[in-house]
């Protein structure tokens, strides 16, 4: 077996779960959510620039967004964390 055919087989085996409709839908949903989340960062700079005339506040705004994300992740435990500790 050549390296190319082994690579094709390995990729085919790794992508095989996508033939299941539920798995494909979940991968598509995760991709769209990730892309949607990144759109926030894509447009944040131009919006801040248009609103303030300067993008000097952008680093502080990004730091605030990050800190709010960390605090909210720590403040709202998942059911699995509650089950382990509760």
N, CA, C and O atoms as a Maestro MAE file, in Angstrom:
{
 s_m_m2io_version
 :::
 2.0.0
}

f_m_ct {
 s_m_title
 :::
 protein
 m_atom[344] {
  # First column is atom index #
  i_m_mmod_type
  r_m_x_coord
  r_m_y_coord
  r_m_z_coord
  i_m_residue_number
  s_m_chain_name
  s_m_pdb_residue_name
  s_m_pdb_atom_name
  i_m_atomic_number
  :::
  1 25 0.854 -1.169 0.000 1 A "UNK " " N  " 7
  2 3 0.000 0.000 0.000 1 A "UNK " " CA " 6
  3 2 0.903 1.236 0.000 1 A "UNK " " C  " 6
  4 15 1.824 1.343 0.810 1 A "UNK " " O  " 8
  5 25 0.630 2.152 -0.905 2 A "UNK " " N  " 7
  6 3 1.445 3.357 -0.992 2 A "UNK " " CA " 6
  7 2 1.028 4.349 0.096 2 A "UNK " " C  " 6
  8 15 -0.023 4.215 0.723 2 A "UNK " " O  " 8
  9 25 1.867 5.319 0.289 3 A "UNK " " N  " 7
  10 3 1.603 6.337 1.303 3 A "UNK " " CA " 6
  11 2 0.353 7.131 0.936 3 A "UNK " " C  " 6
  12 15 -0.456 7.460 1.804 3 A "UNK " " O  " 8
  13 25 0.198 7.437 -0.349 4 A "UNK " " N  " 7
  14 3 -0.963 8.222 -0.786 4 A "UNK " " CA " 6
  15 2 -2.261 7.461 -0.541 4 A "UNK " " C  " 6
  16 15 -3.233 8.046 -0.061 4 A "UNK " " O  " 8
  17 25 -2.297 6.171 -0.860 5 A "UNK " " N  " 7
  18 3 -3.523 5.411 -0.643 5 A "UNK " " CA " 6
  19 2 -3.784 5.233 0.847 5 A "UNK " " C  " 6
  20 15 -4.940 5.222 1.268 5 A "UNK " " O  " 8
  21 25 -2.734 5.095 1.652 6 A "UNK " " N  " 7
  22 3 -2.916 5.000 3.101 6 A "UNK " " CA " 6
  23 2 -3.467 6.312 3.652 6 A "UNK " " C  " 6
  24 15 -4.321 6.305 4.539 6 A "UNK " " O  " 8
  25 25 -2.984 7.431 3.133 7 A "UNK " " N  " 7
  26 3 -3.472 8.728 3.564 7 A "UNK " " CA " 6
  27 2 -4.932 8.910 3.177 7 A "UNK " " C  " 6
  28 15 -5.734 9.388 3.979 7 A "UNK " " O  " 8
  29 25 -5.280 8.528 1.943 8 A "UNK " " N  " 7
  30 3 -6.673 8.621 1.509 8 A "UNK " " CA " 6
  31 2 -7.576 7.759 2.385 8 A "UNK " " C  " 6
  32 15 -8.668 8.184 2.762 8 A "UNK " " O  " 8
  33 25 -7.129 6.568 2.703 9 A "UNK " " N  " 7
  34 3 -7.912 5.672 3.549 9 A "UNK " " CA " 6
  35 2 -8.068 6.274 4.942 9 A "UNK " " C  " 6
  36 15 -9.157 6.231 5.515 9 A "UNK " " O  " 8
  37 25 -6.996 6.831 5.491 10 A "UNK " " N  " 7
  38 3 -7.071 7.422 6.823 10 A "UNK " " CA " 6
  39 2 -8.047 8.597 6.838 10 A "UNK " " C  " 6
  40 15 -8.847 8.728 7.764 10 A "UNK " " O  " 8
  41 25 -7.983 9.443 5.826 11 A "UNK " " N  " 7
  42 3 -8.905 10.583 5.752 11 A "UNK " " CA " 6
  43 2 -10.324 10.083 5.574 11 A "UNK " " C  " 6
  44 15 -11.242 10.600 6.211 11 A "UNK " " O  " 8
  45 25 -10.522 9.102 4.736 12 A "UNK " " N  " 7
  46 3 -11.857 8.534 4.516 12 A "UNK " " CA " 6
  47 2 -12.408 7.959 5.816 12 A "UNK " " C  " 6
  48 15 -13.584 8.140 6.132 12 A "UNK " " O  " 8
  49 25 -11.557 7.266 6.566 13 A "UNK " " N  " 7
  50 3 -12.005 6.705 7.844 13 A "UNK " " CA " 6
  51 2 -12.341 7.798 8.853 13 A "UNK " " C  " 6
  52 15 -13.291 7.672 9.625 13 A "UNK " " O  " 8
  53 25 -11.564 8.856 8.841 14 A "UNK " " N  " 7
  54 3 -11.822 9.949 9.787 14 A "UNK " " CA " 6
  55 2 -13.093 10.718 9.451 14 A "UNK " " C  " 6
  56 15 -13.762 11.233 10.346 14 A "UNK " " O  " 8
  57 25 -13.424 10.796 8.179 15 A "UNK " " N  " 7
  58 3 -14.626 11.525 7.765 15 A "UNK " " CA " 6
  59 2 -15.867 10.640 7.713 15 A "UNK " " C  " 6
  60 15 -16.967 11.131 7.458 15 A "UNK " " O  " 8
  61 25 -15.701 9.355 7.949 16 A "UNK " " N  " 7
  62 3 -16.828 8.415 7.871 16 A "UNK " " CA " 6
  63 2 -18.001 8.788 8.783 16 A "UNK " " C  " 6
  64 15 -19.145 8.618 8.362 16 A "UNK " " O  " 8
  65 25 -17.787 9.284 10.004 17 A "UNK " " N  " 7
  66 3 -18.932 9.649 10.846 17 A "UNK " " CA " 6
  67 2 -19.830 10.720 10.238 17 A "UNK " " C  " 6
  68 15 -20.990 10.845 10.629 17 A "UNK " " O  " 8
  69 25 -19.308 11.497 9.285 18 A "UNK " " N  " 7
  70 3 -20.134 12.538 8.667 18 A "UNK " " CA " 6
  71 2 -21.241 11.966 7.798 18 A "UNK " " C  " 6
  72 15 -22.140 12.698 7.385 18 A "UNK " " O  " 8
  73 25 -21.189 10.670 7.514 19 A "UNK " " N  " 7
  74 3 -22.263 10.040 6.758 19 A "UNK " " CA " 6
  75 2 -23.516 9.869 7.612 19 A "UNK " " C  " 6
  76 15 -24.603 9.643 7.082 19 A "UNK " " O  " 8
  77 25 -23.369 9.976 8.925 20 A "UNK " " N  " 7
  78 3 -24.516 9.932 9.824 20 A "UNK " " CA " 6
  79 2 -25.134 11.322 9.866 20 A "UNK " " C  " 6
  80 15 -24.443 12.304 10.139 20 A "UNK " " O  " 8
  81 25 -26.422 11.407 9.598 21 A "UNK " " N  " 7
  82 3 -27.101 12.699 9.487 21 A "UNK " " CA " 6
  83 2 -26.978 13.520 10.766 21 A "UNK " " C  " 6
  84 15 -26.725 14.723 10.704 21 A "UNK " " O  " 8
  85 25 -27.150 12.895 11.910 22 A "UNK " " N  " 7
  86 3 -27.072 13.625 13.173 22 A "UNK " " CA " 6
  87 2 -25.701 14.225 13.414 22 A "UNK " " C  " 6
  88 15 -25.585 15.357 13.883 22 A "UNK " " O  " 8
  89 25 -24.667 13.471 13.097 23 A "UNK " " N  " 7
  90 3 -23.298 13.961 13.270 23 A "UNK " " CA " 6
  91 2 -23.031 15.118 12.310 23 A "UNK " " C  " 6
  92 15 -22.436 16.125 12.693 23 A "UNK " " O  " 8
  93 25 -23.468 14.970 11.077 24 A "UNK " " N  " 7
  94 3 -23.271 16.034 10.095 24 A "UNK " " CA " 6
  95 2 -23.988 17.310 10.515 24 A "UNK " " C  " 6
  96 15 -23.440 18.403 10.370 24 A "UNK " " O  " 8
  97 25 -25.199 17.184 11.031 25 A "UNK " " N  " 7
  98 3 -25.935 18.361 11.493 25 A "UNK " " CA " 6
  99 2 -25.232 19.034 12.667 25 A "UNK " " C  " 6
  100 15 -25.171 20.261 12.743 25 A "UNK " " O  " 8
  101 25 -24.702 18.220 13.585 26 A "UNK " " N  " 7
  102 3 -24.018 18.794 14.733 26 A "UNK " " CA " 6
  103 2 -22.735 19.512 14.308 26 A "UNK " " C  " 6
  104 15 -22.440 20.598 14.806 26 A "UNK " " O  " 8
  105 25 -21.982 18.919 13.405 27 A "UNK " " N  " 7
  106 3 -20.756 19.567 12.912 27 A "UNK " " CA " 6
  107 2 -21.106 20.872 12.202 27 A "UNK " " C  " 6
  108 15 -20.412 21.874 12.375 27 A "UNK " " O  " 8
  109 25 -22.163 20.871 11.412 28 A "UNK " " N  " 7
  110 3 -22.584 22.092 10.721 28 A "UNK " " CA " 6
  111 2 -23.020 23.168 11.714 28 A "UNK " " C  " 6
  112 15 -22.695 24.342 11.536 28 A "UNK " " O  " 8
  113 25 -23.747 22.779 12.751 29 A "UNK " " N  " 7
  114 3 -24.192 23.747 13.757 29 A "UNK " " CA " 6
  115 2 -23.009 24.327 14.517 29 A "UNK " " C  " 6
  116 15 -22.969 25.532 14.766 29 A "UNK " " O  " 8
  117 25 -22.042 23.486 14.892 30 A "UNK " " N  " 7
  118 3 -20.865 23.972 15.606 30 A "UNK " " CA " 6
  119 2 -20.060 24.916 14.716 30 A "UNK " " C  " 6
  120 15 -19.563 25.941 15.181 30 A "UNK " " O  " 8
  121 25 -19.933 24.569 13.443 31 A "UNK " " N  " 7
  122 3 -19.211 25.439 12.505 31 A "UNK " " CA " 6
  123 2 -19.900 26.795 12.380 31 A "UNK " " C  " 6
  124 15 -19.240 27.832 12.428 31 A "UNK " " O  " 8
  125 25 -21.223 26.793 12.219 32 A "UNK " " N  " 7
  126 3 -21.952 28.052 12.061 32 A "UNK " " CA " 6
  127 2 -21.899 28.895 13.332 32 A "UNK " " C  " 6
  128 15 -21.776 30.117 13.255 32 A "UNK " " O  " 8
  129 25 -21.991 28.265 14.489 33 A "UNK " " N  " 7
  130 3 -21.893 29.006 15.753 33 A "UNK " " CA " 6
  131 2 -20.505 29.609 15.915 33 A "UNK " " C  " 6
  132 15 -20.370 30.756 16.341 33 A "UNK " " O  " 8
  133 25 -19.488 28.851 15.582 34 A "UNK " " N  " 7
  134 3 -18.126 29.375 15.666 34 A "UNK " " CA " 6
  135 2 -17.910 30.533 14.708 34 A "UNK " " C  " 6
  136 15 -17.321 31.549 15.077 34 A "UNK " " O  " 8
  137 25 -18.382 30.382 13.489 35 A "UNK " " N  " 7
  138 3 -18.244 31.455 12.507 35 A "UNK " " CA " 6
  139 2 -19.028 32.683 12.943 35 A "UNK " " C  " 6
  140 15 -18.561 33.811 12.785 35 A "UNK " " O  " 8
  141 25 -20.211 32.467 13.487 36 A "UNK " " N  " 7
  142 3 -21.018 33.589 13.974 36 A "UNK " " CA " 6
  143 2 -20.356 34.307 15.134 36 A "UNK " " C  " 6
  144 15 -20.411 35.533 15.228 36 A "UNK " " O  " 8
  145 25 -19.732 33.545 16.013 37 A "UNK " " N  " 7
  146 3 -19.024 34.158 17.132 37 A "UNK " " CA " 6
  147 2 -17.843 34.979 16.677 37 A "UNK " " C  " 6
  148 15 -17.550 36.021 17.262 37 A "UNK " " O  " 8
  149 25 -17.160 34.526 15.641 38 A "UNK " " N  " 7
  150 3 -16.017 35.273 15.126 38 A "UNK " " CA " 6
  151 2 -16.443 36.518 14.353 38 A "UNK " " C  " 6
  152 15 -15.661 37.459 14.218 38 A "UNK " " O  " 8
  153 25 -17.665 36.533 13.848 39 A "UNK " " N  " 7
  154 3 -18.153 37.715 13.130 39 A "UNK " " CA " 6
  155 2 -18.194 38.925 14.056 39 A "UNK " " C  " 6
  156 15 -17.994 40.055 13.611 39 A "UNK " " O  " 8
  157 25 -18.453 38.693 15.341 40 A "UNK " " N  " 7
  158 3 -18.451 39.777 16.319 40 A "UNK " " CA " 6
  159 2 -17.112 40.505 16.284 40 A "UNK " " C  " 6
  160 15 -17.066 41.734 16.240 40 A "UNK " " O  " 8
  161 25 -16.033 39.745 16.304 41 A "UNK " " N  " 7
  162 3 -14.704 40.348 16.312 41 A "UNK " " CA " 6
  163 2 -14.365 40.989 14.966 41 A "UNK " " C  " 6
  164 15 -13.618 41.966 14.910 41 A "UNK " " O  " 8
  165 25 -14.908 40.444 13.898 42 A "UNK " " N  " 7
  166 3 -14.654 40.995 12.569 42 A "UNK " " CA " 6
  167 2 -15.212 42.409 12.427 42 A "UNK " " C  " 6
  168 15 -14.564 43.286 11.855 42 A "UNK " " O  " 8
  169 25 -16.414 42.622 12.950 43 A "UNK " " N  " 7
  170 3 -17.075 43.905 12.763 43 A "UNK " " CA " 6
  171 2 -16.904 44.854 13.938 43 A "UNK " " C  " 6
  172 15 -17.288 46.019 13.833 43 A "UNK " " O  " 8
  173 25 -16.346 44.403 15.046 44 A "UNK " " N  " 7
  174 3 -16.205 45.256 16.215 44 A "UNK " " CA " 6
  175 2 -15.293 46.454 15.938 44 A "UNK " " C  " 6
  176 15 -15.618 47.578 16.319 44 A "UNK " " O  " 8
  177 25 -14.176 46.223 15.290 45 A "UNK " " N  " 7
  178 3 -13.251 47.316 14.990 45 A "UNK " " CA " 6
  179 2 -13.873 48.417 14.151 45 A "UNK " " C  " 6
  180 15 -13.821 49.583 14.543 45 A "UNK " " O  " 8
  181 25 -14.465 48.084 13.001 46 A "UNK " " N  " 7
  182 3 -15.095 49.138 12.195 46 A "UNK " " CA " 6
  183 2 -16.250 49.846 12.905 46 A "UNK " " C  " 6
  184 15 -16.460 51.041 12.697 46 A "UNK " " O  " 8
  185 25 -16.996 49.127 13.736 47 A "UNK " " N  " 7
  186 3 -18.105 49.764 14.462 47 A "UNK " " CA " 6
  187 2 -17.565 50.753 15.487 47 A "UNK " " C  " 6
  188 15 -18.071 51.868 15.604 47 A "UNK " " O  " 8
  189 25 -16.538 50.346 16.230 48 A "UNK " " N  " 7
  190 3 -15.928 51.254 17.217 48 A "UNK " " CA " 6
  191 2 -15.318 52.454 16.507 48 A "UNK " " C  " 6
  192 15 -15.445 53.582 16.983 48 A "UNK " " O  " 8
  193 25 -14.672 52.232 15.396 49 A "UNK " " N  " 7
  194 3 -14.067 53.334 14.637 49 A "UNK " " CA " 6
  195 2 -15.134 54.307 14.142 49 A "UNK " " C  " 6
  196 15 -14.953 55.523 14.217 49 A "UNK " " O  " 8
  197 25 -16.238 53.776 13.641 50 A "UNK " " N  " 7
  198 3 -17.313 54.645 13.146 50 A "UNK " " CA " 6
  199 2 -18.000 55.394 14.288 50 A "UNK " " C  " 6
  200 15 -18.412 56.542 14.123 50 A "UNK " " O  " 8
  201 25 -18.121 54.747 15.437 51 A "UNK " " N  " 7
  202 3 -18.823 55.375 16.559 51 A "UNK " " CA " 6
  203 2 -17.967 56.437 17.254 51 A "UNK " " C  " 6
  204 15 -18.478 57.477 17.670 51 A "UNK " " O  " 8
  205 25 -16.671 56.173 17.378 52 A "UNK " " N  " 7
  206 3 -15.804 57.079 18.142 52 A "UNK " " CA " 6
  207 2 -14.891 57.934 17.285 52 A "UNK " " C  " 6
  208 15 -14.329 58.912 17.777 52 A "UNK " " O  " 8
  209 25 -14.731 57.593 16.028 53 A "UNK " " N  " 7
  210 3 -13.781 58.300 15.188 53 A "UNK " " CA " 6
  211 2 -12.349 57.833 15.419 53 A "UNK " " C  " 6
  212 15 -11.420 58.310 14.768 53 A "UNK " " O  " 8
  213 25 -12.178 56.901 16.344 54 A "UNK " " N  " 7
  214 3 -10.863 56.360 16.667 54 A "UNK " " CA " 6
  215 2 -11.063 54.934 17.175 54 A "UNK " " C  " 6
  216 15 -12.102 54.604 17.746 54 A "UNK " " O  " 8
  217 25 -10.063 54.109 16.960 55 A "UNK " " N  " 7
  218 3 -10.161 52.745 17.476 55 A "UNK " " CA " 6
  219 2 -9.319 52.556 18.737 55 A "UNK " " C  " 6
  220 15 -8.949 51.431 19.073 55 A "UNK " " O  " 8
  221 25 -9.017 53.644 19.431 56 A "UNK " " N  " 7
  222 3 -8.199 53.586 20.643 56 A "UNK " " CA " 6
  223 2 -8.880 52.798 21.754 56 A "UNK " " C  " 6
  224 15 -8.196 52.211 22.592 56 A "UNK " " O  " 8
  225 25 -10.208 52.771 21.781 57 A "UNK " " N  " 7
  226 3 -10.938 52.061 22.832 57 A "UNK " " CA " 6
  227 2 -11.053 50.563 22.558 57 A "UNK " " C  " 6
  228 15 -11.535 49.815 23.408 57 A "UNK " " O  " 8
  229 25 -10.623 50.127 21.396 58 A "UNK " " N  " 7
  230 3 -10.787 48.719 21.019 58 A "UNK " " CA " 6
  231 2 -10.082 47.746 21.964 58 A "UNK " " C  " 6
  232 15 -10.698 46.748 22.338 58 A "UNK " " O  " 8
  233 25 -8.846 47.968 22.370 59 A "UNK " " N  " 7
  234 3 -8.214 47.010 23.294 59 A "UNK " " CA " 6
  235 2 -8.960 46.877 24.622 59 A "UNK " " C  " 6
  236 15 -9.098 45.773 25.147 59 A "UNK " " O  " 8
  237 25 -9.435 47.985 25.161 60 A "UNK " " N  " 7
  238 3 -10.190 47.943 26.422 60 A "UNK " " CA " 6
  239 2 -11.504 47.200 26.221 60 A "UNK " " C  " 6
  240 15 -11.926 46.425 27.079 60 A "UNK " " O  " 8
  241 25 -12.147 47.441 25.083 61 A "UNK " " N  " 7
  242 3 -13.407 46.754 24.789 61 A "UNK " " CA " 6
  243 2 -13.195 45.252 24.635 61 A "UNK " " C  " 6
  244 15 -13.997 44.462 25.133 61 A "UNK " " O  " 8
  245 25 -12.134 44.854 23.959 62 A "UNK " " N  " 7
  246 3 -11.839 43.427 23.804 62 A "UNK " " CA " 6
  247 2 -11.481 42.792 25.144 62 A "UNK " " C  " 6
  248 15 -11.872 41.654 25.406 62 A "UNK " " O  " 8
  249 25 -10.750 43.501 25.993 63 A "UNK " " N  " 7
  250 3 -10.441 43.001 27.330 63 A "UNK " " CA " 6
  251 2 -11.719 42.830 28.139 63 A "UNK " " C  " 6
  252 15 -11.878 41.835 28.847 63 A "UNK " " O  " 8
  253 25 -12.623 43.784 28.041 64 A "UNK " " N  " 7
  254 3 -13.897 43.693 28.753 64 A "UNK " " CA " 6
  255 2 -14.710 42.498 28.279 64 A "UNK " " C  " 6
  256 15 -15.275 41.768 29.093 64 A "UNK " " O  " 8
  257 25 -14.771 42.297 26.988 65 A "UNK " " N  " 7
  258 3 -15.505 41.153 26.437 65 A "UNK " " CA " 6
  259 2 -14.898 39.844 26.947 65 A "UNK " " C  " 6
  260 15 -15.629 38.929 27.324 65 A "UNK " " O  " 8
  261 25 -13.577 39.752 26.961 66 A "UNK " " N  " 7
  262 3 -12.916 38.550 27.455 66 A "UNK " " CA " 6
  263 2 -13.177 38.309 28.924 66 A "UNK " " C  " 6
  264 15 -13.465 37.182 29.327 66 A "UNK " " O  " 8
  265 25 -13.081 39.357 29.732 67 A "UNK " " N  " 7
  266 3 -13.329 39.205 31.165 67 A "UNK " " CA " 6
  267 2 -14.774 38.817 31.454 67 A "UNK " " C  " 6
  268 15 -15.029 37.976 32.316 67 A "UNK " " O  " 8
  269 25 -15.709 39.412 30.751 68 A "UNK " " N  " 7
  270 3 -17.121 39.036 30.920 68 A "UNK " " CA " 6
  271 2 -17.323 37.571 30.540 68 A "UNK " " C  " 6
  272 15 -18.075 36.858 31.203 68 A "UNK " " O  " 8
  273 25 -16.659 37.121 29.481 69 A "UNK " " N  " 7
  274 3 -16.766 35.718 29.089 69 A "UNK " " CA " 6
  275 2 -16.227 34.777 30.142 69 A "UNK " " C  " 6
  276 15 -16.840 33.748 30.428 69 A "UNK " " O  " 8
  277 25 -15.084 35.115 30.726 70 A "UNK " " N  " 7
  278 3 -14.495 34.269 31.771 70 A "UNK " " CA " 6
  279 2 -15.381 34.248 33.004 70 A "UNK " " C  " 6
  280 15 -15.645 33.180 33.558 70 A "UNK " " O  " 8
  281 25 -15.840 35.405 33.440 71 A "UNK " " N  " 7
  282 3 -16.693 35.474 34.624 71 A "UNK " " CA " 6
  283 2 -17.989 34.710 34.406 71 A "UNK " " C  " 6
  284 15 -18.435 33.982 35.293 71 A "UNK " " O  " 8
  285 25 -18.595 34.868 33.243 72 A "UNK " " N  " 7
  286 3 -19.857 34.154 32.995 72 A "UNK " " CA " 6
  287 2 -19.638 32.650 32.897 72 A "UNK " " C  " 6
  288 15 -20.504 31.877 33.307 72 A "UNK " " O  " 8
  289 25 -18.500 32.221 32.363 73 A "UNK " " N  " 7
  290 3 -18.218 30.790 32.292 73 A "UNK " " CA " 6
  291 2 -18.001 30.212 33.682 73 A "UNK " " C  " 6
  292 15 -18.419 29.088 33.958 73 A "UNK " " O  " 8
  293 25 -17.359 30.962 34.549 74 A "UNK " " N  " 7
  294 3 -17.112 30.475 35.908 74 A "UNK " " CA " 6
  295 2 -18.344 30.584 36.802 74 A "UNK " " C  " 6
  296 15 -18.504 29.793 37.731 74 A "UNK " " O  " 8
  297 25 -19.209 31.548 36.536 75 A "UNK " " N  " 7
  298 3 -20.377 31.780 37.386 75 A "UNK " " CA " 6
  299 2 -21.541 30.855 37.064 75 A "UNK " " C  " 6
  300 15 -22.443 30.705 37.888 75 A "UNK " " O  " 8
  301 25 -21.546 30.244 35.913 76 A "UNK " " N  " 7
  302 3 -22.670 29.376 35.557 76 A "UNK " " CA " 6
  303 2 -22.158 27.974 35.249 76 A "UNK " " C  " 6
  304 15 -21.893 27.650 34.092 76 A "UNK " " O  " 8
  305 25 -22.018 27.144 36.276 77 A "UNK " " N  " 7
  306 3 -21.477 25.798 36.045 77 A "UNK " " CA " 6
  307 2 -22.416 24.940 35.213 77 A "UNK " " C  " 6
  308 15 -23.635 25.112 35.233 77 A "UNK " " O  " 8
  309 25 -21.826 24.034 34.498 78 A "UNK " " N  " 7
  310 3 -22.619 23.114 33.684 78 A "UNK " " CA " 6
  311 2 -23.258 22.059 34.591 78 A "UNK " " C  " 6
  312 15 -22.819 21.880 35.727 78 A "UNK " " O  " 8
  313 25 -24.270 21.373 34.114 79 A "UNK " " N  " 7
  314 3 -24.895 20.319 34.932 79 A "UNK " " CA " 6
  315 2 -23.886 19.259 35.379 79 A "UNK " " C  " 6
  316 15 -24.038 18.695 36.463 79 A "UNK " " O  " 8
  317 25 -22.874 18.978 34.582 80 A "UNK " " N  " 7
  318 3 -21.905 17.954 34.964 80 A "UNK " " CA " 6
  319 2 -21.088 18.410 36.173 80 A "UNK " " C  " 6
  320 15 -20.775 17.607 37.052 80 A "UNK " " O  " 8
  321 25 -20.745 19.692 36.215 81 A "UNK " " N  " 7
  322 3 -20.000 20.210 37.357 81 A "UNK " " CA " 6
  323 2 -20.880 20.165 38.606 81 A "UNK " " C  " 6
  324 15 -20.409 19.816 39.688 81 A "UNK " " O  " 8
  325 25 -22.147 20.518 38.455 82 A "UNK " " N  " 7
  326 3 -23.068 20.457 39.599 82 A "UNK " " CA " 6
  327 2 -23.213 19.029 40.086 82 A "UNK " " C  " 6
  328 15 -23.270 18.795 41.293 82 A "UNK " " O  " 8
  329 25 -23.274 18.070 39.177 83 A "UNK " " N  " 7
  330 3 -23.445 16.680 39.568 83 A "UNK " " CA " 6
  331 2 -22.214 16.166 40.318 83 A "UNK " " C  " 6
  332 15 -22.344 15.375 41.252 83 A "UNK " " O  " 8
  333 25 -21.033 16.607 39.917 84 A "UNK " " N  " 7
  334 3 -19.802 16.171 40.572 84 A "UNK " " CA " 6
  335 2 -19.689 16.746 41.980 84 A "UNK " " C  " 6
  336 15 -19.238 16.068 42.903 84 A "UNK " " O  " 8
  337 25 -20.103 17.999 42.136 85 A "UNK " " N  " 7
  338 3 -19.923 18.671 43.420 85 A "UNK " " CA " 6
  339 2 -21.173 18.676 44.276 85 A "UNK " " C  " 6
  340 15 -21.105 18.958 45.472 85 A "UNK " " O  " 8
  341 25 -22.297 18.371 43.685 86 A "UNK " " N  " 7
  342 3 -23.543 18.487 44.443 86 A "UNK " " CA " 6
  343 2 -24.002 17.183 44.903 86 A "UNK " " C  " 6
  344 15 -25.039 17.089 45.560 86 A "UNK " " O  " 8
  :::
 }
 m_bond[343] {
  # First column is bond index #
  i_m_from
  i_m_to
  i_m_order
  :::
  1 1 2 1
  2 2 3 1
  3 3 4 2
  4 3 5 1
  5 5 6 1
  6 6 7 1
  7 7 8 2
  8 7 9 1
  9 9 10 1
  10 10 11 1
  11 11 12 2
  12 11 13 1
  13 13 14 1
  14 14 15 1
  15 15 16 2
  16 15 17 1
  17 17 18 1
  18 18 19 1
  19 19 20 2
  20 19 21 1
  21 21 22 1
  22 22 23 1
  23 23 24 2
  24 23 25 1
  25 25 26 1
  26 26 27 1
  27 27 28 2
  28 27 29 1
  29 29 30 1
  30 30 31 1
  31 31 32 2
  32 31 33 1
  33 33 34 1
  34 34 35 1
  35 35 36 2
  36 35 37 1
  37 37 38 1
  38 38 39 1
  39 39 40 2
  40 39 41 1
  41 41 42 1
  42 42 43 1
  43 43 44 2
  44 43 45 1
  45 45 46 1
  46 46 47 1
  47 47 48 2
  48 47 49 1
  49 49 50 1
  50 50 51 1
  51 51 52 2
  52 51 53 1
  53 53 54 1
  54 54 55 1
  55 55 56 2
  56 55 57 1
  57 57 58 1
  58 58 59 1
  59 59 60 2
  60 59 61 1
  61 61 62 1
  62 62 63 1
  63 63 64 2
  64 63 65 1
  65 65 66 1
  66 66 67 1
  67 67 68 2
  68 67 69 1
  69 69 70 1
  70 70 71 1
  71 71 72 2
  72 71 73 1
  73 73 74 1
  74 74 75 1
  75 75 76 2
  76 75 77 1
  77 77 78 1
  78 78 79 1
  79 79 80 2
  80 79 81 1
  81 81 82 1
  82 82 83 1
  83 83 84 2
  84 83 85 1
  85 85 86 1
  86 86 87 1
  87 87 88 2
  88 87 89 1
  89 89 90 1
  90 90 91 1
  91 91 92 2
  92 91 93 1
  93 93 94 1
  94 94 95 1
  95 95 96 2
  96 95 97 1
  97 97 98 1
  98 98 99 1
  99 99 100 2
  100 99 101 1
  101 101 102 1
  102 102 103 1
  103 103 104 2
  104 103 105 1
  105 105 106 1
  106 106 107 1
  107 107 108 2
  108 107 109 1
  109 109 110 1
  110 110 111 1
  111 111 112 2
  112 111 113 1
  113 113 114 1
  114 114 115 1
  115 115 116 2
  116 115 117 1
  117 117 118 1
  118 118 119 1
  119 119 120 2
  120 119 121 1
  121 121 122 1
  122 122 123 1
  123 123 124 2
  124 123 125 1
  125 125 126 1
  126 126 127 1
  127 127 128 2
  128 127 129 1
  129 129 130 1
  130 130 131 1
  131 131 132 2
  132 131 133 1
  133 133 134 1
  134 134 135 1
  135 135 136 2
  136 135 137 1
  137 137 138 1
  138 138 139 1
  139 139 140 2
  140 139 141 1
  141 141 142 1
  142 142 143 1
  143 143 144 2
  144 143 145 1
  145 145 146 1
  146 146 147 1
  147 147 148 2
  148 147 149 1
  149 149 150 1
  150 150 151 1
  151 151 152 2
  152 151 153 1
  153 153 154 1
  154 154 155 1
  155 155 156 2
  156 155 157 1
  157 157 158 1
  158 158 159 1
  159 159 160 2
  160 159 161 1
  161 161 162 1
  162 162 163 1
  163 163 164 2
  164 163 165 1
  165 165 166 1
  166 166 167 1
  167 167 168 2
  168 167 169 1
  169 169 170 1
  170 170 171 1
  171 171 172 2
  172 171 173 1
  173 173 174 1
  174 174 175 1
  175 175 176 2
  176 175 177 1
  177 177 178 1
  178 178 179 1
  179 179 180 2
  180 179 181 1
  181 181 182 1
  182 182 183 1
  183 183 184 2
  184 183 185 1
  185 185 186 1
  186 186 187 1
  187 187 188 2
  188 187 189 1
  189 189 190 1
  190 190 191 1
  191 191 192 2
  192 191 193 1
  193 193 194 1
  194 194 195 1
  195 195 196 2
  196 195 197 1
  197 197 198 1
  198 198 199 1
  199 199 200 2
  200 199 201 1
  201 201 202 1
  202 202 203 1
  203 203 204 2
  204 203 205 1
  205 205 206 1
  206 206 207 1
  207 207 208 2
  208 207 209 1
  209 209 210 1
  210 210 211 1
  211 211 212 2
  212 211 213 1
  213 213 214 1
  214 214 215 1
  215 215 216 2
  216 215 217 1
  217 217 218 1
  218 218 219 1
  219 219 220 2
  220 219 221 1
  221 221 222 1
  222 222 223 1
  223 223 224 2
  224 223 225 1
  225 225 226 1
  226 226 227 1
  227 227 228 2
  228 227 229 1
  229 229 230 1
  230 230 231 1
  231 231 232 2
  232 231 233 1
  233 233 234 1
  234 234 235 1
  235 235 236 2
  236 235 237 1
  237 237 238 1
  238 238 239 1
  239 239 240 2
  240 239 241 1
  241 241 242 1
  242 242 243 1
  243 243 244 2
  244 243 245 1
  245 245 246 1
  246 246 247 1
  247 247 248 2
  248 247 249 1
  249 249 250 1
  250 250 251 1
  251 251 252 2
  252 251 253 1
  253 253 254 1
  254 254 255 1
  255 255 256 2
  256 255 257 1
  257 257 258 1
  258 258 259 1
  259 259 260 2
  260 259 261 1
  261 261 262 1
  262 262 263 1
  263 263 264 2
  264 263 265 1
  265 265 266 1
  266 266 267 1
  267 267 268 2
  268 267 269 1
  269 269 270 1
  270 270 271 1
  271 271 272 2
  272 271 273 1
  273 273 274 1
  274 274 275 1
  275 275 276 2
  276 275 277 1
  277 277 278 1
  278 278 279 1
  279 279 280 2
  280 279 281 1
  281 281 282 1
  282 282 283 1
  283 283 284 2
  284 283 285 1
  285 285 286 1
  286 286 287 1
  287 287 288 2
  288 287 289 1
  289 289 290 1
  290 290 291 1
  291 291 292 2
  292 291 293 1
  293 293 294 1
  294 294 295 1
  295 295 296 2
  296 295 297 1
  297 297 298 1
  298 298 299 1
  299 299 300 2
  300 299 301 1
  301 301 302 1
  302 302 303 1
  303 303 304 2
  304 303 305 1
  305 305 306 1
  306 306 307 1
  307 307 308 2
  308 307 309 1
  309 309 310 1
  310 310 311 1
  311 311 312 2
  312 311 313 1
  313 313 314 1
  314 314 315 1
  315 315 316 2
  316 315 317 1
  317 317 318 1
  318 318 319 1
  319 319 320 2
  320 319 321 1
  321 321 322 1
  322 322 323 1
  323 323 324 2
  324 323 325 1
  325 325 326 1
  326 326 327 1
  327 327 328 2
  328 327 329 1
  329 329 330 1
  330 330 331 1
  331 331 332 2
  332 331 333 1
  333 333 334 1
  334 334 335 1
  335 335 336 2
  336 335 337 1
  337 337 338 1
  338 338 339 1
  339 339 340 2
  340 339 341 1
  341 341 342 1
  342 342 343 1
  343 343 344 2
  :::
 }
}
